[in-house]
Amino acid sequence: MAKTDKPVALVTGASSGIGEDIAGRLLKAGHEVYAGARRVERMAGIEKAGGRTFALDVTVDQSMVDAVAMIKERSGRLDVLVNAAGYGQYGALEDVPLDEARKQMETNLFGLARLVQLCLPIMRSHRSGRIINISSIGGKFALPLGGWYHASKFALEGYSDALRNEVRQFGINVVVIEPGGIASEWESIAADAAKRVSGLGPYAGMVEKFSRMQGRKAPPPSVVSDMVMKALGPRRPAIRYSGGLAARPLLFLRRHLSDRMFDRLTMLAFR
């Protein structure tokens, strides 16, 4: 039996950027929010606003098992799962160690999938729920140096499509959010990874160009939170929402240009 009348939400990656902003917006909208991240000390603001924060590592199975068990015990229900944990492992595919590639897939895809497995029985028991996967416009096209990041997001797009049609019979909606550029730590983490892995080798020129692309004036994380709140509103939400720096123009071009034409456009940025 449910132990709260409020809708209950679990947000991963809530210690900064997009995840942190989403957790705050859900609290303002009247949700009971469970905010998980590895850096618990950085979620004091969420705690102060009334959220419940806890250590969560989506690459550690027991961490996820314990988190979902806690939510079930304390609240008895789960209405919203926002999978916002993730990062960008950048560097030339020739250079990125496969251990780091596996970590990228574990964080951005397999950890997310495991958490979904753990949360679905609770949602099915109430025959309702929303699973919101934070993907990227980088799940629709790939740029140099981001091969493993793009692979994780391409996979997430396909995973989400299959999941959506499996769970709709239980009253559960699956929504994909595809941000473009957003002001967050993501850019600096990706640029630093590219420099560390490929900054001194044959791909150094590309790394330099990529580094110069970062720091463009991107909109705040609230752009993504707005899309999440839109996805929670209607009985039948859109399957995908996109927004952020250059998101819609780039998705339009990818949809309408041939592969070779899009390659040419891509490489213009790396000249």
C-alpha positions in Angstrom: 0.0 0.0 0.0 1.3 3.5 -0.9 2.6 5.4 2.1 2.3 8.9 0.6 -0.3 10.7 -1.4 2.4 12.7 -3.3 3.7 11.4 -6.6 7.1 9.9 -5.9 10.1 10.5 -8.2 13.6 9.1 -8.3 16.3 11.2 -10.0 19.8 9.9 -10.7 22.8 12.1 -11.3 21.3 14.7 -9.0 24.5 16.2 -7.6 25.0 18.8 -10.4 23.7 20.2 -13.7 20.7 18.6 -15.3 19.9 16.1 -12.6 20.1 18.6 -9.8 17.8 21.1 -11.6 15.3 18.4 -12.4 15.1 17.3 -8.8 14.5 20.9 -7.7 11.7 21.4 -10.3 10.0 18.2 -9.2 10.1 19.3 -5.6 8.5 22.6 -6.5 5.8 20.8 -8.4 4.8 18.8 -5.3 6.6 15.5 -5.8 8.3 13.5 -3.1 11.8 13.4 -4.5 14.6 10.8 -4.0 17.8 12.3 -5.4 20.7 9.9 -5.9 24.3 10.5 -6.9 27.8 9.5 -5.9 28.7 13.0 -4.5 26.2 13.2 -1.7 27.8 16.2 -0.2 26.8 18.3 -3.3 23.1 17.6 -2.8 22.7 19.8 0.3 20.5 22.2 -1.6 18.1 19.4 -2.6 18.0 18.2 1.0 17.2 21.7 2.3 14.4 22.0 -0.2 12.8 18.9 1.2 14.2 16.1 -1.0 15.7 12.9 0.2 19.3 12.4 -0.9 21.4 9.3 -0.8 24.5 7.8 -2.3 23.8 6.1 -5.6 26.3 4.6 -8.1 24.7 3.3 -11.2 27.7 1.1 -11.9 27.3 -0.8 -8.6 24.3 -3.2 -8.5 23.9 -3.3 -4.8 23.8 0.5 -4.6 20.8 0.4 -7.0 19.1 -2.5 -5.2 19.4 -0.8 -1.9 18.1 2.5 -3.3 14.9 1.0 -4.8 14.3 -1.1 -1.7 14.5 2.1 0.4 12.0 3.9 -1.8 9.6 1.0 -1.6 9.9 0.8 2.1 9.5 4.5 2.8 7.0 5.5 0.2 5.4 2.4 -1.1 5.2 3.7 -4.7 7.3 5.1 -7.5 5.6 7.3 -10.1 8.6 8.8 -11.9 12.1 7.6 -12.7 14.4 10.2 -14.3 17.6 8.7 -15.5 19.9 11.7 -15.6 23.2 10.1 -14.6 25.8 10.1 -17.3 29.0 11.7 -18.7 31.0 11.9 -22.0 34.0 9.7 -22.5 35.8 11.6 -25.3 39.0 10.8 -27.2 39.8 9.1 -30.5 38.4 5.6 -30.8 41.9 4.4 -31.6 43.1 5.8 -28.3 40.4 5.3 -25.7 41.2 2.2 -23.5 38.5 -0.4 -23.7 38.2 -0.4 -19.9 37.1 3.3 -20.2 34.8 2.5 -23.0 33.1 -0.2 -20.9 32.7 2.2 -18.0 31.0 4.7 -20.4 28.5 2.0 -21.5 28.1 0.8 -17.9 27.2 4.3 -16.7 25.1 5.6 -19.7 23.3 2.4 -20.6 23.7 -0.7 -18.5 23.3 1.0 -15.1 20.2 2.8 -16.4 18.8 -0.5 -17.7 19.4 -2.2 -14.4 17.7 0.6 -12.5 14.7 0.3 -14.8 14.5 -3.4 -14.1 14.4 -2.7 -10.4 11.8 0.0 -10.6 9.3 -1.6 -13.0 7.8 -4.1 -10.6 6.7 -1.1 -8.3 5.3 0.8 -11.3 3.5 -2.3 -12.6 1.9 -2.9 -9.3 0.1 0.5 -9.6 -0.3 0.2 -13.4 1.1 3.6 -13.9 4.5 5.4 -14.1 6.8 7.5 -16.2 10.3 6.6 -17.1 12.2 9.6 -18.5 15.6 8.8 -20.1 18.0 11.7 -20.6 19.6 11.0 -23.9 21.1 13.6 -26.3 21.0 14.9 -29.8 24.2 12.9 -29.9 22.0 9.8 -29.9 21.0 10.7 -33.4 24.3 11.6 -35.0 28.0 11.1 -34.1 30.9 13.6 -34.1 34.6 12.9 -34.1 36.2 12.1 -30.7 32.9 11.1 -29.1 32.5 7.6 -30.5 31.8 5.8 -27.2 29.6 8.6 -25.8 27.6 8.5 -29.0 27.5 4.7 -29.0 25.9 4.8 -25.5 23.3 7.3 -26.5 22.4 5.6 -29.8 22.0 2.4 -27.8 19.8 4.3 -25.3 17.5 5.5 -28.0 16.9 2.0 -29.3 16.6 0.6 -25.8 14.0 3.2 -25.0 12.0 2.4 -28.1 11.8 -1.3 -27.2 11.0 -0.5 -23.5 8.2 1.9 -24.4 6.3 -0.7 -26.4 6.9 -3.4 -23.8 5.6 -1.5 -20.8 2.8 0.6 -22.3 0.4 -2.3 -21.5 0.9 -1.6 -17.8 0.1 2.1 -18.1 3.8 3.1 -18.0 5.1 5.8 -20.4 8.7 5.9 -21.6 10.0 9.3 -22.7 13.3 10.3 -24.3 14.8 13.8 -23.7 17.3 14.8 -26.3 19.2 18.0 -25.2 21.6 19.9 -27.3 24.3 22.0 -25.7 23.5 22.8 -22.0 25.6 24.8 -19.6 27.0 22.2 -17.2 30.1 20.4 -16.2 29.7 18.0 -19.1 31.7 20.1 -21.6 34.7 20.4 -19.4 34.7 16.7 -18.5 34.5 15.7 -22.1 37.2 18.2 -23.2 39.5 17.1 -20.4 39.0 13.4 -21.3 39.8 14.1 -25.0 43.0 16.0 -24.1 44.1 13.2 -21.7 43.5 10.4 -24.1 44.3 12.0 -27.5 45.8 15.4 -26.9 49.4 14.5 -27.8 49.0 12.0 -30.6 47.9 12.0 -34.2 44.5 13.3 -33.3 45.8 16.3 -31.4 44.6 18.7 -34.1 41.0 17.4 -33.7 41.2 17.6 -29.9 42.3 21.3 -30.2 39.4 22.1 -32.5 37.0 20.2 -30.2 38.3 22.1 -27.1 37.7 25.4 -28.9 34.1 24.5 -29.6 33.4 24.2 -25.8 32.4 27.2 -23.8 29.9 28.4 -26.3 27.0 30.3 -24.6 24.6 27.4 -23.9 21.2 27.7 -22.1 20.9 26.6 -18.5 19.8 23.1 -17.3 16.3 24.5 -16.8 15.8 23.9 -20.5 15.9 20.2 -19.9 13.8 20.5 -16.7 11.2 22.2 -18.7 11.1 19.3 -21.1 10.8 16.8 -18.2 7.9 18.8 -16.8 6.2 18.8 -20.2 6.6 15.0 -20.3 4.9 14.7 -16.9 1.8 16.7 -17.9 -0.4 15.0 -20.5 -1.9 11.6 -20.2 -0.1 10.7 -23.4 3.2 12.6 -23.5 5.3 12.9 -26.7 7.8 10.1 -27.2 10.7 12.5 -27.6 11.4 16.1 -26.6 14.4 18.1 -27.8 15.9 21.5 -26.9 19.1 23.3 -26.0 21.9 24.8 -28.1 21.5 24.0 -31.8 19.3 20.9 -31.0 16.5 21.3 -33.4 18.5 22.6 -36.4 21.0 19.8 -36.1 18.3 17.2 -35.7 16.6 18.6 -38.8 19.8 18.5 -40.8 20.5 14.9 -39.7 17.0 13.9 -40.7 17.2 15.4 -44.2 20.8 15.3 -45.3 22.5 12.2 -46.7 25.3 10.6 -44.7 28.0 12.1 -46.9 26.5 15.6 -46.8 26.2 15.5 -43.0 29.8 14.2 -42.8 30.9 17.3 -44.8 29.0 19.6 -42.5 30.5 17.9 -39.5 34.1 18.2 -40.8 33.7 21.9 -41.5 33.7 22.4 -37.7 37.0 20.5 -37.4 38.9 22.4 -40.1 
